Every structure is written in C-alpha cells, then in structure tokens.
C-alpha cells in the first residue's frame, strides 16, 4: 500500500506541474476564455498548497482541507462553461483539482492500522540502538537516564517534519528548563542530518537509525513510504511514521503522539503539558 502511495504522490506532483505549464501555453495561444483556464486554476490551487509547505514553516494543516477539491470542482465548472466541447480540459481539471486532492486528503495522508498500544503512555519504551553524530552506536537506555523527548522524522525532504523540528528548536529552552533531553531520529544519510543540525543553535541531539532498525522495532516503520524518485538523492525507501515519544528516567513512556495523519503534528506546548502533568 505504501508503495502505491509513494508512486501516487510523485505522479500527482508531476501532473500538477504539467497542468500549470500546459494550461499556461494554451491560454497564451487561445486567450483567457479558453476551457484550459479551468485546468490552470485546478492545478494552481493544490500546487500553491504544496509550495507553501516547502516555502513556509508549516508543521500541521487542517485535517479535511475541503476547500481544495471544492475549488477544483469550481475550476472544472469553468472549463465546461467556457467550452463544453473540449472534454479533455474538463477531465484534466477534474483529475488535478478534485480527484487528486481527494485521494491525497483521504488516502495518502493517512496511516492505516497503526499500532498505538505498544508505545502508549505507561508502557516501557523498547530498547533500541542508534548512531550518534560521531558514528558511534548508542543505546536508547543510555539516552533514557532522564526525561527524553524522542522525535522520529522522515528526513530533510519532508517539509512538515522540518517545520516541526523548527518548532521544537524554538521552544528548546523551555524543554531544557524541565530537564528534557531532545533526541531527533531519522534513517536519512548522515550528511543530510549534519546539514540539518547546522541550522540550529540549540543543542538538540541528532541520531541516525541505520536501516530503520529502531523504527521497525518500535512498530512505526512505513515500508516503501518514501515518495518515488527520492531514492536518487540517497534516501531509504522505508521511512518512519512521524512519531513523538516522551519517556522518563528508566524508560517509562509518559506521552506519545502516534498521529494517523502525517499532516497533523503535536505542538511543543503539548510536550510541556505532559511533562508538567507527570511532575517531572
């Protein structure tokens, strides 16, 4: 299923770009009253949504995003109104503006059958090994001698993950004042992690999860979850599902966020509230 999702998101992004450029060409040739104006609007609306994720620090979005397919439907109606005898303009507008967004919102964004019991509050965090910035193996037990925040992220390619890390960095001092150790974990190449770490002036700790061994042990691995084509940049095809865990000394979990929708992420204020509620 994840491999179908990885192909879908890459194909859909390609369709949006193609729709924008092709409709721009047809509008330049035929004028603004062409039926391809509908395709332009239907492609630009979701295209702008994705562009905003990459250009602005957006750590979460609305859950339903109903406005996106609604605007796509309006765009399709524009195509029919301007030129009812051009069915391909209508079909492509429906694909880019309605069908694509509905699949993205209702299917691609969601994780099905995610295990929420293993890492629930009150459970003991399973032990696992990571690789630190110096290339040395380190045990989760060694990192759990106090309150530890574990943030598993997919990689530098994921804009919502990057925005979430920025939020944690912004509130790092509040976490540090509570004695929290912040450990950020990803399976991405070490060079990518080092590049990311240089962006922050707070001492968050970055660790590599080689071959997703920790993610697999914790039950948070999405096999084949990387968008198709990004393997060419050195990323592993398997990625962790976005996960935040807070454990206290000894490894007991006091908080976990196992989101079922990759666009919905917890806020750092949620972390602080859980730590304060546990009296740590």
Secondary structure, 3 states (H helix, E strand, C coil): CHHHHHHHHHHHHHHHHHHHHHHHHHHHHHCCCCCHHHHHHHHHHHHHHHHHHHHCCCCCCCCCCHHHHHHHHHHHHHHHHHCCCCHHHHHHHHHHHHHHHHHHHHHHCECCCCCCCCCCCCCECCCCEEECCCCCEEECCCCCCCEEEEEECCCCCCHHHHHHHHHHHHCHHHHHHCCEEEEEEECCCHHHHHHHHCCCCCCCEEEECHHHHHHHHHCCEECCCCCCCHHHHCCCCCEECCEEEEECCCCEEEEEECCCECCCCCCHHHHHHHHHHCCC
